[in-house]
Amino acid sequence: MYKYLLSFLAYLLLFSCKENQRQDYTTWRVYGGSPENIKYSGLSQVDTNNVTQLRQVWTYHSEGNDSARLGPMQSNPIIVDGILFGVSPRLKLFAIDAATGQEKWSFDPADSLTNPRWTLKSVNMNRGVAYWEEGEDKRIIFTAGPVAYAVNAVTGKLISGFGEQGGVDLKQGLGRDPKALSLSPTSPVMIYKNLFILSGLVSDATPGHIRAFDIKTGKQQWIFHTIPYPGEPGYETWEDTTAYRHIGSTNSWSGFSLDEQRGILFAGTGNPTNDFYGGKRLGDGLYGNCVLALDALTGKLIWHYQTVKHDVWDMDISSPPVCVTVTRDGKRVDAVAQTTKTGMVFLFERTTGKPLFPIEERPVPVNDPVPGEKLSPTQPFPVLPKPFVRQQITENDLNRLVADSAEIRQRFLSLRNEGVFTPPTTGGTLIIPGYDGGAEWGGPAVDPATDVLYVNGNEMAWILNLVENKPNYGTGTKLEAGIRLYHQHCMGCHGPQRNGSGDYPSIKDAKDHYTTAAFYELLSTGRRMMPGFNHLSKEEMNAVASYVLDLKAEQLQRYRGRIPEAGADTIPSYGFTGYNKFLTREGYPAISPPWGTLSAIDLNSGEYLWKIPLGEFEELTQKGIPITGRENYGAPVITAGGLVFIAATSDQKFRAINKTNGRILWEADLPASGVATPSVYEVNGKQYIVIGCGGSKWGGKRGDSYVAFALP
Ligand code: HEC
């Protein structure tokens, strides 16, 4: 009997694979093109022969071209029955005619709220929305800051029966005091039956648990603890038995994929707090940096794989896992592919998590970590495919195109540099692949006709410096406390001198732009890539304000912070000085090119079809320097017309590339960089390719337009 049951199950599995293959991928109703998130379009009207005739057919200014509201925009729009739903830089949800770009409606969460709890003065990033329908009930599930909204897809009005007057406060239901939490689902929710599932960008004090909510009522239906509770599997991987009560992050911020037939949700997670020092969270720390397979109906764990143990490099899983089918020993096998910041590609059998290429557990350097740290002696490395970005830099890999190469060499030699998992130090550790990959939030695209995976990668080295955090007791003046707190909570992004670091702004003149009230508001809600700081007490916020806003009178007041518990803070604590890139004086990467790439990898053999530099600095090309590639964010898409479409680079280009040989066939200039993933769809027999052009977070031109291309 049992045997028959098994073979019946095997039959069902086979059948569902076939179902999968029959799918033609001609719509773009889901973020990433399909629940599999493979960013593939079965449309072939635009092909390798006629792509040079592509023309811009419409432009939609999602903020009315208002210069105060332009900015980064990462939304991959969805298209349902000829209507395109997308999100503007300031998180206005809009519906437009997908053939003409004419607006139908827009919904601004900032001014349409009646519920004071949702006051949204500032908002985080948004990569897209999700659509659900049942008869005439058509909904967009849309998140802005800590609120999930259900918006009527036809009228653009909130659906009152959902949550409280149309919105759900996501700070509730996480098992901690909502007042101390800050979260913002930056990637869209995944819909499965009548559930929508999310995690999100969170503050250091907020756990990134994955949750499902009822799509009609907004009621929470299940929660998967990414930091396990006592009695849950994985709890034993934390030496601190109270970790589940206070550790934050471990969040799935880069989005999901779904095996709809089997009802399995796939998620990747980031590392637990704090990003660079693990002395207060010893152990492997499940489910940090994991690929998770969850029962989409119940949230029960089916399998997991930890890609980095005890991560102290901020090597979050930064792209959604994708559902693919590959050939093994002549048979079709359903699988999940995971690209990582470290530039690796992991491939697992879909239902069991069994690796489909060998993964080796290799020793990594653990000597001389900072006090209190205990690094994992080994880390997993897939044998195939080989990494798609460099894993270590030697003197031979430094940038020789510049005048300051002697200085670069000197700086390089002063850093600790022992490959991808070099221990963080106070003296400086070279981080390559960098904090932004390898792969980033766009994730890879996969061609189901050939089983080739296309992934864009960054090759940027960064320098990590740890600094010891001094305990923050209630002694001294507010200014002294404010500086300590700044070092602990703000310096990582805004730099030791408050003049910014990497992609983060200077706040040296914040006193000229912020009243104390506006400053508190910003700290409590966060904005875009800045998390909220609700977990700071009033006294602590006041101390930070006295320092950052230069409040002279308050700076002299006595600080009344918390009193140390007996025996507390015997373990030191470390912060870091910021996201600092290893750059030349002119601002180019201090390592040799390529600085950004696009790779095509055959998932059946694990071998590379081709690899090209992606993006260019025109001034370097003009000097006769071969195309260098440059930083890029946002995914490629593949079409049945034999093309890879990708923008992503900061050079404001949109490119179409021959998928079989990597040749660039077409390039268009965008009004601002398309740091986003394109969508491919069809209306009345015409194929369109659309891309959001918000500009980059690196500075440069900003925008608000969605630009659509089609054949004349
Ligand atoms: C994870 C990185 C990060 C951390 C940590 C962080 N910030 Fe920010 N901060 C940002 C980013 C990004 C922006 C720009 C937001 C935007 O796009 O509008 C910003 C903006 C600001 C601004 C407004 C600047 C302006 O010109 O309008 C102030 C003030 C500020 N941060 C203060 C702080 C303080 C104080 C802390 C610590 C309590 C802090 N930040 C922690 C990333 C961070």
Boltz pocket constraint, residues with backbone or C-beta under 6 A from the ligand:
constraints:
  - pocket:
      binder: B
      contacts: [[A, 485], [A, 486], [A, 489], [A, 490], [A, 491], [A, 492], [A, 493], [A, 494], [A, 503], [A, 504], [A, 505], [A, 506], [A, 507], [A, 510], [A, 513], [A, 514], [A, 522], [A, 523], [A, 527], [A, 528], [A, 529], [A, 530], [A, 531], [A, 533], [A, 544], [A, 548]]
      max_distance: 6.0
